[in-house]
Amino acid sequence: MNDNIDIKAVKDLVVCSFYGRNPDPTKYSNTDIKNALSEEIHKIASDYASYRRNKYDLFEIMQEAYTEILPK
């Protein structure tokens, strides 16, 4: 995966976006959170080649986020 992408940070963005949570409402809007998530996913999979190269990292992000989101 691209070295400048933090899997935990992207996972946190997914969870915040899903729940509509905002780590700092005085600085960021929910739209800012969704846009940041979109930008990070675009960094991971901006085209088919980068998707293929990073798909396991993308799936890891999804798995960790869903584990936190889904009821136990």
CORJO-V613054 format. One record per backbone hydrogen bond with DSSP energy under -1.0 kcal/mol. NH is the residue of the N-H (numbers start at 1). CO is the residue of the C=O. E is the energy in kcal/mol with one decimal. If there is no record, write none. Layout:
BEGIN
NH:CO:E
NH:CO:E
END
This chain:
BEGIN
5:2:-1.6
10:6:-2.3
11:7:-2.6
12:8:-2.4
13:9:-1.9
14:10:-2.1
15:11:-2.3
16:12:-2.8
17:13:-2.7
18:14:-2.5
19:15:-2.4
20:16:-1.4
21:16:-1.6
27:24:-1.9
28:24:-2.6
33:29:-1.7
34:30:-2.3
35:31:-2.7
36:32:-2.5
37:33:-2.3
38:34:-2.4
39:35:-2.4
40:36:-2.4
41:37:-2.6
42:38:-2.2
43:39:-1.8
44:40:-1.6
45:41:-2.7
51:47:-2.5
52:48:-2.7
53:49:-2.2
54:50:-2.1
55:51:-1.1
58:54:-2.3
59:55:-2.6
60:56:-1.9
61:57:-2.2
62:58:-2.2
63:59:-2.8
64:60:-2.6
65:61:-2.5
66:62:-2.9
67:63:-2.1
68:64:-1.4
69:65:-2.1
70:66:-3.0
END
